[in-house]
Amino acid sequence: MLTIQRAIREIHTNVVAPRLTRFTLRAPKRVEVEYGNGDKFSLSAEFLRIHSPAVDGKLKSIGGEKVISGRRHVGIMSAEPVGNYGVRIVFDDLHKTGIYTWDYFFHLGSNKFSLSKDYISTLKRHGLSRDPGRRRSFAGCSSSPPSS
């Protein structure tokens, strides 16, 4: 999977996307982009988070594959412009190091179905879920009020 991700990034950087004509943040759940050729894409926060162009410390490396799981309910807090070529998206899980270029948005939108299908297959193969894991309770702590 890692080799495939590298190949995709290399390919998308060599493909010239049409000119971006509109970027709309629909916080907290999606971004909409529109291009000069008429292509329009609505990309969910979860989809953008799992396809972050940044290296992320919350990745699990399983059999050489880098997998992000448990991001079904992630939200977008903000999108900060970076030059004239993209935005830095700040997610509510505090991930904010990826810069999404207009070309990368085009790549993601153009390949949304296959990327999503591959992601779900990878999660299933490794027994992971899109849903966040349950929080662990601390020893000796209880969610019920103390008895008097």
N, C-alpha and C positions, 0 to 999 in steps of 0.2 A: 504494500500500500504506500509506503514512504517513497519508493521509486516512482510510482504512478503520480503521487502528489508533486514530486519534483518535476516530472515531465510535463504535467499540466501547467505548472507555474512557468516553466520555460516556454511552452507553446503560447500561453496567453500573453507573455511579455513580448513575443515576436509578432503577434497579431495586432494590427492597428484597428482599434474599435472606432465606430463612427463618433462624431463629436457629441458630447453630452449637452443636452438642451435644458434639462430640468432635473433637479435633485430635491426630493421632499422627505423630510424626516417626519414620520408618523409615530412619534414616541408614545408609548414605550415598545411597540410591537413590530414596527416594520419601517423600511426605507423604500421609497419609490424613485426609480430613475427612468429617464426618457432620453432617447438618442435621436440625432438628426435624421437617421434613416427610418424613423417611425417606431422602432422597437421600444417597448415599455416593459419594465420589470418591477414587480413588487416582491421584495426580499425580506423574509421574516428575521426577527432578531436572533432566533435560534440558528437559522441557516447561516447568517453572517457570523455569528459567534463561533460555530464549529468550523467555518472556513476562514478563520482569521489568518491574514498573511503573516502574522507575527509568531515567533516561537513562544510557546506558552508552558509555564511550569505546571499547569493543571492537566497536562496530557498524560495519558497512561500509555506506556510502551508495552505492547503485547505482541510477542513474536515478531518484533521489528516494525510493527505498525504503530503509528501514533493515533490514538483514539481519544476524542473528547466525548464524554457521556454526561447525562444528567442536566442538560441545558434546555429542556423543553420550555421552561417558564422564565428564561432569562429575558431581561428587558434592556432597552437602550435608554440611557440617561441623557446623552448629548452626542452631537457630531460636530467636531471642530475642524474648520477648513485647514488644509495643509497646502500652501501654495495655490497654484491653479490646476493641480492635477489630482486632488483627492481630499479625503477626510479621515480624521482619526475618530473612531467610534468608541465612546465610553459606555461600557455595559454595566448593569447593576451588580454583576459578580466581581466588579472592580477591574476587569480586564480592559486595558486601554492602550496597549502598545502597538496594535496593528494599524497600518495606514492603508486604507482601501482606495486604490487609484480608480479613476473613471474607467480605465481599460479593464481592471479587475472586476468591477461591478458588471461590466458588459459580459465578461467571461462567465461569471457566476450566473447571471440571468439567462444567458444563452444555453447554459449546461445545467440548469436547475434540476430538471427531472433526473438526469443520470447521476448527478452528484448526490442528490437526496436518496436515490435508490441504493447507490453504493454505500452511503453512510448507514442506512438502516441495515443493510446486509452485514456490514462490518460489526455493528452493535450486536446483532443476533449471533454472529459467528463466535463472539467472545462473551456471550451471556450478559451483555450490558443493556442499559435502558436509556431512553431519552429523558426519563423522569429523574429528578434529583434523589439521591439516597436519603434515607432517614437519618436525622441527627442522632448522634449517640448521647445518651444521658451519662452524667458523671456519677461515679460510685457514691452512694449515700445520699444522692439528691432524689427528690420526689416531686412530681408535679402536683400532688395533692397537698392541701394545706395541713400544717401540723395539728395534731389532735391536742385538745386542751383538757 
